[in-house]
Amino acid sequence: MIDAHGHLEDQAFDQDRHEILANLKADGVDYFFNCGSNLEASQMAVDFSEKYDNVYAIVGIHPLDADEFSQEALEKIQAMTKKEKVVAIGEIGLDNHYDDSPSPEDQEKAFRAQLDLAVDLDLPVVIHTREADQKTFDILKAYKEKYQNFSALLHCYSGSVELMREYMKLGFYISLGGVTTFKNAKKPKEVAVDVPLDRLLLETDCPYLTPEPFRGKRNQPKYVAYTAEKIADLRGMDLEDLVKATDANTLRFYRLTND
Ligand code: NI
């Protein structure tokens, strides 16, 4: 099974991240994609990818870290993409949830600059969007219309089924995590059932959004199995068939295979 998105660089793993990284395979996680959110986290993701065979890195500046964004930061991100196992730019996007966030203008500037970088380098992008569904969609749609090869993953997708279908028309992917196991999560469950099987990825977003039965505790890559079980159950599918599909989708989205 693959965890398509998580953050083992997070301080929640200061005590045991290398133990977790070294044990991924033994824990049933064949590949792990460590996603950056600022320069330091991105560099740590690159370091993990160099040290561990089955770990890949995604580098970029999160909208809530947009204050860190500058031309110099962009050049540092670009330099990191030269490393062999950096497979995407992310997580990038827009986040209007907090009152003290970087301004919408600063967020959009950082977002667009990193989208341009991804286009220049022909890399896929991993998108974080919160309370900015329409704006994010409009921006990504415009990129897709301009650049045929442009590819995006909406990570921890939390939008509506209708919006998900619009993203599918653009050829994009979504990933779902622990929220799909929460009792009160109606929309993510609808999305999990409705999304085409060849466009769905599974993730933990660890250390956040821990699936049931561990909700409230620290998340980690191996818990992706609980999300997989839940989604297979919701879709009325065999777990094995679901995982086969989501694993293949992950490797295809990150351009590690041709299928
Ligand atoms: Ni994340």
Residues whose N, C-alpha, C, O or C-beta is under 5 A from the ligand:
A	BS01	NI	D205
